Amino acid sequence: MRSTREELPVARRLSRPSKRRELPIAPVVLSTALALGGGLAALFLFQEQLQQRFWGPPPVAGISARPDFQGRLLGHFPYGEVKASNLVDLAPGLQLDSEAATAFEEMRSAAAADGVQLRVISAFRPIAMQKEIFFGVKSERNQSAEERARVSAPPGYSEHSTGLAMDLGDDSLPQTNLSESFEGTPAFYWLQNNAHRFHYQLSFAKGNRQGVSYEPWHWRYEGSAQALQQFEAAHRFNQSRGPF
Ligand SMILES: [Zn+2]
């Protein structure tokens, strides 16, 4: 008796008598998604290296790092320089944006009424001065740009150049000027409780997401549309969660 197989024409016999296979859609979709996700994660993780390698020249001469996706350089947001016509004198050598200055004078009077003497240590700083500070102190302390950026903004990235930020001290305790110990002074205690009434806020809180060291003395004005616009990115970034 001839087997069924032998009855088939040769061509049919050679082709495999298999069931029609279904395309495995789910695994294909899953592996594609995983590959895409992995690629994106890698882009995110190595964004700094990629930028350093492929994108434009570094924005600050003397610093090899380049800005990240949010425009931050070594943790600092970029800031332009306030127009000279917007500046007013707080004291000899100390200038501030006129609206920020008005609010500050009110704040200083309110503090004085509570027995606290606020001292302005530094206010508006032109970008050229920030350059001297950044590179001067860096070479003095033999620090790398990255190390220095933790305690001082690179030129073009300082809130001081906006004329909206200032460094404050306690007039009765000058030894705490520009030191973390300022947080133990009556001035800092008063500012923490009252500065918001004058639209001033601490820029670099303890453990801030920007990775800038804690600066209890550094306050910025956010009471005008222009000021809000200036600090919107920094504000949003510090309040959001997540690794980037
Ligand atoms: Zn400052």
Residues whose N, C-alpha, C, O or C-beta is under 5 A from the ligand:
A	BS01	ZN	M166 D167 H218
